Amino acid sequence: MIPVNSLSPYTSLFSFLVGLPTLIGTYYQSWKAREEAKQARAGLSYSENCLEFNLEDGTTINLVPLETLHTLPEPGDIVLLPGDSSPIQHAAYRVSRIEHIYVRVETRFAQHGQARLAKTVAHVDRVNGA
């Protein structure tokens, strides 16, 4: 029979080596879940910082990162957008209207009422005969 006193330091060390990473992992997963829920409430998780081209029925045609653009399209502009093999095809579209979506800046150094551009939505109609 092994005395309990000789096992105690080993079980304490084993518990610490297993328990600490488990505690850190659990905290990280809960923090990540809170951040994802916060982004989902904002409704911008998949298209944040992008110019989104939408048909009038709400179908998204294309996403373009805002930092890659020199200028934003204006209503009346014709844009040539790539598509895929689904019903949305490579075609010319006329920009009917533009929406800019801003979100509150939530940093320690943000001023009261400060906002930043989070997303731009261009509503487009397909140009016939193109």
Disulfide bonds with the S-S distance in Angstrom:
none
